[in-house]
Amino acid sequence: MQLALTNGGPPPFSPAEESKAEQREKKRKEEKEVEAKKARDANESEWKKQYAWLMYSGARTERGDPKGLCTLCCEHSENRSKFAGSHGGEGAVISDKNTLAEHEKSEWHKKAVGKAYAIAGGEGSIEDGFQKMHKKQQAAVSGVLPTMLLAALWLIKEGVPGQKFASLLQLICLTGTTEIAHKYNHRRYFWSCMYACSEVLLCATIALVNASPLFALLCDGGTDISTQNHMMVYLRFLDVSTYAFVTVFLCCVGVKGNDADHHYSVLLGILESLGINKDKLVAICTDGASNYMGVHTGVQQQLREKLCPYIVGVHCSAHRTALVMNDAGKGNQCLETVDSLLKAVHGLFCKSHKRQEEWIAFAQARGIKRFKFPLFVPTRWLSRVECLDVLCENLPVLLAFLCQYNDRSATNNRFSWPTAVGVKKRLLSLKAVSTLFLVLDMLQPIARLCCAFQSDGILPHEVEMHVSSCVQQLDAMFVTSEDLRNEGLSRFKKFCASVKKDGWWVPAPGLKFKMRRCSLLVLQAEMRKLASFIILKFKKRFESSEFLKHFHIFIPNAYFGMPMENLESFGWDSFKVLLAHFCGKERGPQKLFEFEGASIKNEFLIMKRIMHEVVNQSKIMDAVHVWSLLRRRPESALFPKMIILANIMFLIPVQTAVVERGFSVHRIIKNRLSNRLKILTLDSLLRIRLLTHGQDMNSMRDTFDFEAAVAAHQYVPVTSREDMKLRDLFKKIDDIELELLCDGVDEGDEPDFDLENENEVEEEEDMGGWLSEEGEEADGDDGKDCFGEDLEKERDVEKEQGADGDACPAAELDDL
């Protein structure tokens, strides 16, 4: 037998032998770690028995050495050492027994022992004195803590800085609560109260989510004032105690990268660390950013591929509505004229307080109530409507003010106002003013649509219904109407009637308008082209909502007044679409539920009959109320799978406006004066502020679990406890960030940050409120007519609207 030697050395290991050697080495290390942990636990128990004043904080060093505090020094020592709770409050590192012995021999510790012994009454041994002191202290704290927690809750809820905590406690002392001593005024007590309240609210949310049969996610990302990327997550679930579907804040975490893999890992890490079963996730709603909505690697697509194939991914309807108007505003002369006028009018008074005061006095004397012209911001959801409404309402008074101001300037030899002269000249153009009123009438149904999409109570099937209603109104007002002065254009019709009068408002001598037929025809053609383009964009942006409309079979309105002979054949086509999505054969083993054609058909028929009976007898049209009644009926056991599908219908979120409102509160809390807030503190402040919104302090005293908050409270920071959900959450996020960073470095990839431009603030997301993502399938302007090609395609391509067919045989359901 020949041995293959390399340079006279031993033969190389085969892959199998090398794998076994690695396994043996790994096993040896694990056994060594287990033995070291047992020895360390034994030593810590022995130290705890020998030194009664020792209290472990729960924190450890990288080597595994525990950190501990001296309870006597924390209360009675004037020396701010690590054993006394200074330098972060995690305690001193206890490497061996000598560290404890040296502290016990120190002069500061002996003084603290003497004070504790004196407080205890000076009877018995020092151990007895310490025990008496500890019991007295616990009794005092148990009565003080609820008051402290209530004070911290009030400060956070009302947006008062935490620095006022000591002042508030002093005020409470003056009212008669003398147990709150001066020692509780330190800021660390406010932090511990805040973390305890946040922990209680987080645990309550987790308990409600775990009790719900299914849940959905709403998430969005943003960059704060300190250029840190944050991701905010909301949950939508069923409250089994009230059968109500609620949307609540879950957490706000920091993310280092903006790619889809990064957000996907962080999202799963949040669910895993908080103990939320990710298998119950059925839907997710985000904005249209590529890292969330990407077709190949977006977060929604990765959830379908790696977690559950039937997860319903929704693009926020309010964002899509805003994107429609952004597309329409690119290259359209009417909207460009309106936008420039709005910005010019706002610029008249925004930089001169003196002129603004003169305008307010002039407007108030003439009965104007809305005298401030808002700033038009293209990135906000339809702010153009509010700005247009104020301008059109104040237009005659504004013209009179500009004319009077220029006349007084000429008479008194004051400096002229060239900006006002240019704005007045533009506002005296008949075509410009007509365009203002026409665009305002056009935007009214779109604004109502956007407001409807910002509501948390909108159901999935209502998205397509609201869009169709808006499209029909626009088509009736501008496309199919032969005259612009039709019933739908209320503002423009009123404007035309006022123009027919001599002078039209008569703001100054010689300012008169004349309506010309040729001008109206040209304006009508432009508005018709704009309305047609908006209608086309609505149809393109909301193509993905076709699937959501099939949930109408679970809505009470569909059964009210329906003849019994039509009940059996109703809704079979939509029912087959839903079954194919959630339980089709292509889903493999990961189906929502297994079914047989005959049994599922029978369940659907029973559900329709009971729904028809309940709706027509009670005359209740509210879907949530009707389904809460159906769940309580004994017949609900006959259609359990229909209840699952109905729960999914209520859980699917169609908007992320609630997340944007959370970012608005985020910007209020973390502003330019508090831009150094850590993400843990920011998350706790957001949770208390958002989850207690709308509750007064009297109701909070009855509903808030103060016993759990008292149990969670510690003198050391709460996040050092190993059983805290807050600690688990942010430790998991830090581990994920570190793992992703190490993976990127090992593979040789460049890090996902720019060191040269690290201070640049991304303009893609604004935390303030209603956003518009650049790059969300936005159609660019190539210099050509932005309406022509799309309108030609619309004429060539027409979708067939299919109606629900006859009753579906069980064999067709089996084929799914």
C-alpha positions in Angstrom: 0.0 0.0 0.0 1.4 3.4 -1.1 1.0 6.5 1.1 0.7 9.8 -0.6 3.1 12.0 1.3 3.5 15.8 0.8 6.9 17.2 1.5 7.5 14.3 3.9 4.5 15.1 6.0 1.5 13.0 7.0 -1.2 12.1 4.5 -4.0 14.7 4.1 -7.4 14.1 5.7 -10.2 13.0 3.4 -13.3 15.3 3.5 -15.2 12.8 5.6 -12.4 12.5 8.2 -12.0 16.3 8.2 -15.7 16.6 8.9 -15.6 14.2 11.8 -12.6 16.0 13.3 -14.5 19.3 13.2 -17.5 17.6 14.8 -15.3 16.2 17.6 -13.7 19.6 18.2 -17.1 21.3 18.2 -18.4 18.8 20.7 -15.4 19.2 22.9 -15.8 23.0 22.9 -19.5 22.6 23.8 -18.8 20.3 26.7 -16.1 22.7 27.9 -18.5 25.6 27.8 -21.2 23.6 29.7 -18.7 22.7 32.4 -17.5 26.3 32.7 -21.1 27.5 32.9 -21.9 25.1 35.7 -18.8 26.2 37.6 -19.6 29.8 37.1 -23.2 29.3 38.3 -22.0 27.5 41.4 -19.6 30.3 42.2 -22.2 32.9 41.7 -24.7 31.1 44.0 -22.0 30.8 46.7 -21.1 34.5 46.4 -24.7 35.4 46.7 -25.1 33.3 49.9 -21.9 34.7 51.5 -22.6 38.4 50.6 -26.2 39.3 51.4 -25.8 42.8 49.9 -24.9 41.4 46.4 -27.4 41.8 43.6 -26.7 40.6 40.1 -27.8 43.0 37.4 -28.1 40.4 34.7 -25.4 41.9 32.4 -22.2 40.1 31.6 -18.9 40.8 29.9 -17.7 39.2 26.8 -15.8 36.6 28.9 -19.0 35.8 30.8 -18.1 37.5 34.0 -21.3 38.7 35.8 -21.9 42.3 36.8 -23.3 43.1 40.2 -24.4 45.9 42.5 -24.2 46.5 46.3 -27.7 47.2 47.5 -26.4 49.0 50.5 -24.1 51.3 48.6 -26.9 52.0 46.0 -29.0 53.5 48.8 -26.6 54.9 51.4 -23.2 55.5 49.9 -22.1 58.9 48.7 -19.4 57.4 46.5 -20.6 57.1 42.9 -18.7 53.8 42.1 -19.9 51.0 39.9 -21.0 49.0 42.9 -23.3 52.0 43.8 -25.0 51.9 40.4 -23.2 54.7 38.5 -21.6 54.5 35.0 -24.7 53.1 33.4 -26.2 51.2 36.3 -25.1 47.7 35.2 -22.8 47.3 38.2 -19.1 46.3 38.7 -17.5 43.4 36.9 -17.1 40.5 39.4 -14.2 38.4 38.0 -13.6 36.5 41.2 -14.3 36.4 45.0 -11.5 38.8 45.7 -13.5 41.6 44.0 -16.3 41.2 46.5 -14.0 40.9 49.5 -12.2 44.1 48.5 -15.4 46.0 48.2 -16.6 44.7 51.6 -13.4 46.0 53.2 -13.7 49.5 51.6 -14.5 52.5 53.8 -17.5 53.5 51.7 -19.1 50.1 52.1 -18.6 50.2 55.9 -20.3 53.6 56.1 -23.2 52.3 54.1 -23.5 49.3 56.4 -23.5 51.7 59.4 -26.3 53.8 57.9 -28.4 50.7 57.1 -27.9 49.4 60.6 -28.9 52.7 62.1 -32.0 52.8 59.9 -33.0 49.3 60.9 -33.0 50.3 64.6 -29.7 49.0 65.8 -31.0 45.7 67.0 -29.5 42.3 66.3 -26.8 41.5 63.8 -26.0 43.3 60.6 -27.8 40.6 58.6 -30.9 41.2 60.7 -30.6 44.9 60.3 -30.2 44.6 56.6 -33.2 42.3 56.3 -35.3 44.8 58.3 -34.1 47.7 56.2 -34.8 45.7 53.0 -38.4 44.9 54.1 -39.0 48.6 55.0 -37.6 49.7 51.7 -39.8 47.2 49.8 -42.9 48.4 51.6 -42.2 52.0 50.8 -41.4 51.3 47.2 -44.6 49.2 46.7 -46.6 52.3 47.6 -44.5 54.8 45.7 -44.0 53.0 42.4 -47.6 53.2 41.1 -47.5 57.0 41.6 -44.1 57.2 39.9 -45.3 55.1 37.0 -48.4 57.2 36.6 -46.3 60.4 36.6 -44.0 59.0 33.9 -47.0 57.9 31.8 -48.4 61.4 32.1 -45.2 63.0 31.0 -44.8 60.8 28.0 -48.4 60.9 27.0 -48.6 64.7 27.1 -45.2 65.2 25.4 -43.5 66.8 28.4 -39.7 66.2 28.5 -38.5 63.7 31.0 -36.3 66.3 32.6 -39.5 67.5 34.3 -39.9 64.2 36.2 -38.2 65.5 39.3 -40.3 68.7 39.3 -43.5 66.7 38.9 -42.6 64.4 41.8 -42.0 67.5 44.0 -45.4 68.7 43.1 -46.9 65.4 44.1 -45.1 65.6 47.4 -46.7 69.0 48.0 -50.1 67.5 47.4 -49.6 65.0 50.3 -47.8 62.0 48.9 -44.8 62.4 51.2 -43.5 58.8 50.6 -41.8 60.1 47.4 -38.4 61.1 48.8 -35.9 63.3 47.1 -33.8 60.2 46.1 -36.4 59.2 43.5 -35.8 62.5 41.5 -32.8 61.1 39.7 -33.4 60.7 35.9 -32.6 57.0 36.0 -35.9 56.4 37.9 -37.8 58.1 35.0 -36.0 55.8 32.5 -36.8 52.7 34.6 -40.4 53.7 34.9 -40.6 54.3 31.1 -39.0 51.0 30.3 -41.4 49.2 32.8 -44.5 50.8 31.2 -43.2 50.0 27.7 -42.5 46.4 28.7 -46.0 46.0 30.1 -47.7 47.4 26.9 -45.5 45.3 24.7 -46.3 42.1 26.6 -50.0 43.0 26.4 -49.8 43.5 22.6 -47.9 40.2 22.2 -50.5 38.3 24.3 -53.4 39.7 22.1 -51.6 38.8 18.9 -50.8 35.2 20.0 -54.5 34.8 21.0 -55.6 35.9 17.5 -55.9 33.0 15.0 -54.2 35.1 12.2 -52.5 38.4 11.9 -51.1 40.9 9.3 -48.2 43.3 9.1 -47.9 46.9 8.2 -44.4 48.3 7.8 -42.5 51.2 6.4 -39.0 52.7 6.6 -37.7 56.2 7.0 -34.7 58.3 7.7 -34.8 60.4 10.8 -33.2 63.8 11.5 -29.9 62.2 12.6 -29.8 60.3 9.2 -30.5 56.9 10.9 -32.6 54.4 9.0 -35.6 53.2 11.1 -38.3 50.6 10.3 -41.7 50.9 12.0 -43.9 47.9 12.3 -47.6 47.7 13.0 -49.8 44.6 13.6 -53.4 44.0 12.6 -55.1 41.1 14.4 -58.4 39.9 15.8 -59.2 40.8 19.5 -60.9 37.5 20.5 -62.6 39.1 23.5 -64.5 41.7 21.5 -64.3 40.2 17.9 -62.9 43.5 16.8 -60.0 43.8 14.3 -57.5 46.3 15.6 -54.3 47.8 14.2 -51.6 48.7 16.9 -48.0 49.7 17.0 -45.5 46.9 17.6 -42.0 48.4 17.5 -39.6 50.8 15.8 -36.1 49.4 15.2 -33.0 50.7 13.5 -31.7 49.1 10.3 -28.3 49.7 8.8 -29.1 48.7 5.2 -31.8 49.5 2.7 -31.8 46.3 0.7 -34.7 43.8 0.7 -32.7 41.0 2.3 -31.8 43.3 5.2 -35.4 44.3 5.9 -36.6 40.7 5.5 -34.1 39.5 8.1 -35.0 42.2 10.5 -38.7 41.7 10.1 -38.4 37.9 10.8 -36.1 38.7 13.7 -38.7 41.0 15.3 -41.3 38.2 15.2 -38.9 35.6 16.5 -37.6 37.6 19.4 -41.0 38.6 20.6 -42.4 35.1 20.4 -45.0 35.8 17.7 -45.8 32.8 15.5 -44.8 33.8 12.0 -46.8 30.9 10.5 -50.0 32.8 11.3 -49.0 35.7 9.0 -51.5 36.1 6.1 -51.0 39.6 4.7 -48.5 42.5 4.6 -49.0 46.0 3.4 -46.2 48.4 2.5 -45.5 51.3 0.3 -44.2 50.9 -3.2 -40.5 51.0 -2.5 -38.5 48.4 -4.4 -37.1 46.8 -1.3 -40.7 45.9 -0.2 -42.6 45.5 -3.5 -39.8 44.2 -5.7 -41.0 41.4 -8.0 -38.0 39.2 -7.6 -36.3 40.0 -4.3 -38.7 42.3 -2.5 -39.8 41.6 1.1 -43.3 40.6 0.1 -41.9 38.1 -2.5 -39.4 36.6 -0.1 -42.2 36.1 2.4 -44.1 34.1 -0.2 -41.1 32.1 -1.3 -39.5 31.3 2.1 -42.4 31.6 4.6 -45.9 31.1 3.2 -46.9 31.1 -0.5 -50.4 32.5 0.0 -49.4 35.6 1.8 -51.3 38.6 0.4 -49.0 41.5 -0.4 -50.7 44.9 -0.8 -49.4 48.2 -2.1 -50.8 51.1 0.0 -53.8 52.5 -1.7 -53.2 56.0 -0.5 -49.6 55.9 -1.9 -50.9 54.7 -5.2 -53.5 57.6 -5.4 -50.7 60.1 -4.7 -48.6 58.4 -7.4 -51.4 58.8 -9.9 -51.3 62.6 -9.4 -47.5 62.7 -9.5 -47.6 60.9 -12.9 -50.3 63.3 -14.1 -48.3 66.4 -13.0 -45.3 65.5 -15.1 -45.4 67.4 -18.3 -49.0 68.7 -18.0 -49.3 72.4 -18.6 -52.5 72.9 -16.5 -51.1 71.3 -13.4 -47.8 73.1 -13.8 -49.6 76.4 -14.1 -51.6 75.6 -10.9 -48.5 74.5 -8.9 -46.5 77.6 -9.9 -49.4 79.9 -8.9 -49.8 78.1 -5.5 -46.1 78.5 -4.7 -46.1 82.1 -5.9 -49.0 83.1 -3.7 -47.5 81.3 -0.7 -44.2 83.1 -1.3 -45.9 86.5 -1.0 -46.2 86.4 2.8 -44.0 83.6 4.0 -40.8 85.8 4.3 -42.4 89.0 5.6 -44.2 89.1 8.9 -45.2 92.7 8.4 -47.0 92.0 5.1 -48.5 88.9 6.5 -50.0 90.9 9.4 -51.3 93.5 6.9 -53.0 90.8 4.8 -54.5 89.1 7.9 -56.0 92.4 9.1 -57.3 93.1 5.6 -58.8 89.6 5.2 -60.4 89.5 8.6 -62.1 92.8 8.0 -63.8 91.3 5.0 -65.0 88.1 6.7 -62.3 85.7 5.6 -61.7 82.9 8.0 -58.9 81.0 6.2 -56.4 83.6 5.5 -53.2 81.6 5.5 -52.1 80.1 2.2 -50.6 76.6 2.8 -47.4 75.6 1.2 -47.8 73.2 -1.7 -45.5 70.2 -1.2 -45.5 67.7 -4.1 -44.3 64.8 -1.8 -47.3 65.1 0.4 -50.6 63.3 -0.3 -52.7 65.7 -2.3 -51.8 68.9 -0.5 -52.6 70.6 -3.8 -56.4 70.3 -3.0 -56.1 72.2 0.3 -54.0 74.9 -1.2 -56.3 75.3 -4.2 -59.4 75.5 -2.0 -58.0 78.3 0.1 -56.7 80.3 -2.9 -60.0 80.0 -4.8 -62.0 81.1 -1.7 -59.8 84.1 -1.0 -59.0 85.1 -4.7 -61.2 88.2 -4.9 -60.1 89.6 -1.6 -56.4 88.8 -2.4 -56.7 90.7 -5.7 -58.2 93.7 -3.9 -55.4 93.6 -1.3 -52.7 93.5 -4.0 -54.2 96.4 -5.9 -54.7 98.5 -2.7 -51.1 97.7 -1.5 -49.6 98.9 -4.8 -51.7 102.0 -4.8 -50.6 102.9 -1.3 -47.0 102.2 -2.2 -47.2 104.6 -5.1 -48.9 107.3 -3.1 -46.6 107.1 -0.1 -43.4 106.7 -2.2 -42.7 103.4 -0.5 -40.7 100.6 -2.1 -42.6 98.7 -4.7 -43.5 95.0 -4.4 -42.4 93.5 -7.7 -43.4 89.9 -6.6 -46.9 91.1 -5.9 -47.1 92.8 -9.3 -46.2 89.6 -11.1 -48.6 87.5 -9.0 -51.5 90.0 -9.6 -50.9 89.9 -13.3 -51.0 86.1 -13.4 -54.2 86.0 -11.3 -55.9 88.5 -13.7 -55.5 86.0 -16.5 -58.9 84.4 -17.3 -57.4 81.2 -18.5 -55.2 80.9 -15.3 -58.2 81.5 -13.0 -60.4 79.2 -14.9 -57.8 76.5 -14.7 -57.6 76.9 -10.9 -61.4 76.3 -10.5 -61.4 73.4 -13.0 -58.5 71.6 -11.4 -60.1 72.1 -8.0 -63.3 70.5 -9.2 -61.3 67.7 -10.7 -59.3 67.0 -7.5 -62.4 66.9 -5.3 -63.3 63.3 -6.0 -59.7 62.3 -5.9 -59.3 63.9 -2.5 -62.3 62.1 -1.2 -60.8 58.9 -2.5 -57.5 59.5 -0.8 -59.2 60.4 2.5 -61.2 57.1 2.3 -58.0 55.2 1.7 -56.4 56.7 4.9 -59.1 55.1 7.0 -58.3 52.0 9.0 -61.8 50.6 8.5 -61.7 50.2 4.8 -62.1 46.5 3.6 -60.2 44.9 0.7 -63.2 44.7 -1.7 -63.9 48.4 -1.2 -60.7 49.5 -2.9 -61.9 48.6 -6.4 -65.3 50.0 -5.6 -64.0 53.4 -4.5 -61.6 53.7 -7.4 -64.5 52.8 -9.9 -66.7 55.5 -8.3 -63.9 58.1 -8.6 -63.2 57.2 -12.2 -66.9 57.4 -13.1 -67.1 60.9 -11.6 -64.1 62.1 -13.6 -65.4 60.6 -16.8 -68.8 62.2 -16.3 -67.4 65.6 -15.5 -64.7 65.9 -18.2 -64.6 63.1 -20.7 -68.1 62.4 -21.8 -69.6 65.8 -20.9 -69.9 68.2 -23.9 -69.9 71.4 -21.7 -67.5 72.3 -18.9 -70.4 74.0 -17.0 -72.1 70.7 -16.0 -73.5 69.8 -12.7 -70.4 68.1 -11.4 -68.2 71.2 -11.7 -69.7 73.2 -8.9 -66.9 75.6 -8.3 -66.3 76.3 -12.0 -70.0 76.8 -12.6 -70.2 79.3 -9.8 -67.2 81.1 -11.2 -68.8 81.3 -14.7 -71.9 82.7 -13.2 -70.0 85.4 -11.4 -68.0 86.3 -14.5 -71.3 87.1 -16.4 -72.0 89.9 -13.9 -70.5 93.3 -14.5 -67.0 93.4 -13.1 -66.8 90.0 -11.4 -66.2 90.9 -7.8 -64.9 94.4 -8.9 -61.7 94.3 -6.8 -60.6 97.6 -8.4 -61.7 99.9 -11.2 -61.1 98.4 -14.6 -60.6 94.8 -13.5 -63.2 92.9 -15.5 -63.3 89.5 -17.2 -65.0 88.4 -20.3 -65.7 84.8 -21.1 -64.7 83.8 -24.6 -66.1 80.7 -26.3 -62.8 79.9 -27.9 -60.9 79.9 -24.6 -63.4 77.5 -23.1 -63.1 75.1 -25.9 -59.3 75.0 -25.6 -59.5 74.6 -21.9 -62.1 71.9 -22.2 -59.8 69.9 -24.5 -56.8 70.2 -22.1 -58.9 69.2 -19.1 -60.4 66.3 -21.0 -56.9 65.1 -21.9 -55.8 65.4 -18.3 -58.8 63.6 -16.9 -58.4 60.8 -19.5 -54.8 60.3 -18.5 -55.7 60.3 -14.8 -58.4 57.6 -15.4 -55.8 55.5 -17.3 -53.3 55.8 -14.5 -55.9 54.8 -11.9 -56.6 51.6 -13.9 -52.9 50.8 -14.2 -52.0 51.5 -10.6 -54.9 49.5 -9.2 -54.7 46.4 -11.4 -53.5 44.4 -8.4 -56.7 45.2 -6.6 -58.7 42.9 -8.8 -58.0 39.9 -6.5 -59.2 41.8 -3.4 -62.7 42.5 -4.8 -63.5 38.7 -4.7 -64.0 39.1 -0.9 -67.3 40.7 -1.5 -69.0 37.3 -1.1 -68.5 37.8 2.7 -70.1 41.2 2.9 -73.7 41.6 4.3 -74.6 44.3 1.7 -74.4 41.6 -1.0 -77.1 39.6 0.7 -79.6 42.3 1.7 -82.7 42.0 -0.4 -81.4 39.1 -2.6 -84.1 36.7 -3.8 -83.7 33.2 -2.5 -83.6 31.7 -6.0 -80.4 33.7 -6.7 -78.7 32.7 -3.5 -77.4 29.3 -4.5 -75.6 30.6 -7.7 -74.2 33.7 -6.1 -70.4 34.2 -5.7 -69.1 30.9 -7.1 -66.5 32.5 -9.4 -65.1 34.6 -6.6 -65.1 31.7 -4.2 -63.1 29.6 -6.7 -60.5 32.4 -7.1 -60.1 32.6 -3.3 -59.7 28.8 -2.9 -57.2 28.7 -5.7 -55.1 31.4 -4.1 -55.1 30.0 -0.5 -55.6 26.3 -1.0 -54.7 25.5 -4.6 -52.6 22.5 -5.6 -49.6 24.7 -6.5 -49.4 25.6 -2.9 -48.2 22.1 -2.1 -48.2 21.2 1.6 -48.3 24.9 2.6 -52.0 25.4 2.2 -54.2 27.5 4.4 -56.4 24.4 4.9 -57.2 21.1 3.2 -60.7 20.6 1.7 -62.8 18.3 -0.4 -65.0 19.7 -3.1 -68.4 18.5 -1.7 -67.7 19.6 1.9 -66.4 23.0 1.0 -69.3 23.6 -1.3 -71.7 22.6 1.4 -70.0 25.0 3.9 -70.3 27.9 1.4 -74.0 27.2 0.9 -74.7 27.1 4.6 -72.8 30.3 5.2 -74.7 32.1 2.5 -78.1 31.0 3.8 -77.3 32.0 7.4 -75.9 35.3 6.3 -79.0 36.0 4.2 -81.2 35.2 7.2 -79.3 37.3 9.7 -78.9 40.3 7.4 -82.5 40.4 6.2 -83.9 39.9 9.7 -81.7 42.3 11.6 -81.1 44.9 8.8 -77.5 45.2 10.0 -75.1 46.2 7.2 -71.9 46.5 9.3 -69.7 43.6 8.3 -67.8 43.4 11.6 -71.0 43.4 13.6 -72.6 40.7 11.4 -69.7 38.4 11.5 -69.4 38.8 15.3 -73.0 37.6 15.4 -72.3 34.7 13.1 -69.3 33.5 15.2 -71.5 33.4 18.3 -74.3 31.3 16.7 -74.1 27.5 17.2 -74.4 27.1 13.4 -70.9 28.6 13.0 -69.5 25.1 13.6 -70.9 24.1 10.2 -68.7 26.5 8.2 -65.3 26.9 10.0 -63.4 27.4 6.8 -65.6 30.2 5.8 -64.8 31.9 9.1 -61.1 31.6 8.3 -61.5 33.3 4.9 -63.7 36.0 6.5 -61.0 36.6 9.1 -58.4 37.1 6.4 -60.7 39.6 4.6 -60.8 41.7 7.8 -57.1 41.3 8.4 -55.8 42.4 5.0 -54.6 46.0 5.4 -55.0 48.2 2.3 -53.2 51.3 3.6 -50.1 52.3 5.6 -51.4 55.7 6.6 -51.4 54.6 10.2 -47.7 53.9 9.9 -47.1 57.4 8.5 -49.0 58.8 11.4 -46.5 56.9 13.6 -43.6 58.5 11.8 -45.2 61.9 12.4 -45.1 61.2 16.1 -41.6 59.9 15.6 -40.5 63.3 14.2 -42.1 65.1 17.1 -40.3 63.0 19.6 -36.9 62.9 17.9 -36.3 66.5 16.6 -33.3 68.7 16.2 -33.1 69.2 20.0 -33.3 65.5 20.9 -31.5 63.9 17.9 -29.3 61.8 20.2 -32.1 59.6 21.5 -31.2 56.0 21.4 -33.5 53.6 19.4 -34.5 51.8 22.6 -35.7 55.0 24.3 -37.3 56.2 21.1 -39.2 52.9 20.7 -40.5 53.0 24.3 -41.6 56.6 24.0 -43.4 55.8 20.7 -45.1 52.7 22.2 -46.5 54.6 25.2 -47.5 57.6 23.2 -49.3 55.6 20.4 -50.9 52.9 22.5 -52.3 55.3 25.1 -53.5 57.9 22.5 -57.1 58.9 23.2 -57.2 57.7 26.8 -57.5 60.1 29.7 -55.6 59.5 33.0 -58.7 58.3 34.9 -59.3 55.5 32.4 -55.6 54.6 32.3 -55.7 54.1 36.1 -58.4 51.5 35.6 -57.0 49.8 32.4 -53.2 49.9 32.8 -51.7 47.0 34.6 -49.8 48.7 37.3 -49.0 45.5 39.2 -47.2 44.1 36.2 -45.3 47.4 35.8 -44.3 47.4 39.4 -43.0 43.8 39.0 -41.1 44.8 35.9 -39.5 47.9 37.6 -36.0 47.7 38.9 -33.6 50.2 40.3 -31.2 49.1 37.6 -32.1 49.6 33.9 -34.9 47.3 33.0 -33.2 46.2 29.8 -30.5 44.4 31.8 -33.0 41.8 32.9 -32.9 38.6 30.8 -36.6 38.0 30.9 -37.6 41.3 29.3 -39.1 41.4 25.8 -37.5 44.7 25.1 -34.0 43.3 25.8 -34.7 40.3 23.6 -36.0 42.4 20.7 -33.0 44.8 20.4 -30.4 42.1 21.2 -31.8 40.1 18.3 -31.7 43.1 16.0 -28.1 43.8 16.9 -27.2 40.2 16.3 -28.8 40.3 12.9 -27.1 43.5 11.9 -23.7 42.1 13.0 -24.3 38.9 11.1 -25.3 40.7 7.9 -22.3 43.0 8.2 -19.9 40.1 8.8 -21.4 38.1 5.8 -20.9 41.1 3.6 -17.3 41.5 4.6 -16.5 37.8 4.2 -17.9 37.6 0.7 -15.9 40.6 -0.4 -18.9 42.8 -1.0 -18.8 46.5 -0.4 -20.7 47.6 2.7 -24.1 49.2 2.1 -23.1 52.6 3.2 -21.1 55.5 1.7 -18.4 56.9 4.0 -17.9 60.0 1.9 -21.6 60.9 1.9 -22.7 59.5 5.2 -24.2 62.9 6.3 -26.5 63.2 3.3 -30.2 62.8 4.2 -32.2 60.7 1.8 -35.1 62.5 0.3 -37.0 59.4 -0.6 -38.8 59.2 2.7 -40.1 62.0 4.9 -41.2 61.0 8.4 -43.6 63.9 8.6 -46.6 62.3 7.1 -48.1 61.7 3.6 -45.3 60.6 1.4 -44.6 59.9 -2.2 -41.8 57.5 -3.1 -39.7 58.5 -6.0 -39.0 55.5 -8.2 -42.2 53.6 -7.5 -43.0 52.6 -11.0 -43.0 56.3 -11.9 -43.3 57.0 -15.6 -40.5 59.3 -16.8 -41.0 62.3 -19.1 -39.1 61.8 -22.3 -40.0 65.2 -23.8 -43.0 63.8 -25.7 -46.7 64.1 -25.1 -47.2 62.1 -21.9 -50.8 61.3 -22.7 -50.8 60.2 -26.3 -49.4 56.7 -26.2 -51.2 55.6 -23.1 -54.5 56.8 -24.4 -54.0 55.0 -27.7 -53.2 51.8 -25.8 -56.3 52.3 -23.7 -58.5 52.5 -26.8 -56.9 49.3 -28.1 -57.0 47.2 -24.9 -60.3 46.7 -23.1 -60.7 44.3 -20.2 -63.7 42.0 -20.1 -65.7 42.3 -16.9 -66.9 38.8 -16.0 -69.9 38.3 -13.8 -70.4 35.5 -11.4 -71.6 32.4 -13.1 -74.0 29.6 -12.1 -73.5 27.2 -9.3 -70.1 25.5 -9.3 -70.0 21.7 -9.2 -67.9 20.0 -6.6 -65.7 18.5 -9.2 -64.4 21.9 -10.3 -63.5 22.6 -6.6 -61.6 19.4 -6.4 -59.6 20.4 -9.5 -58.2 23.4 -7.6 
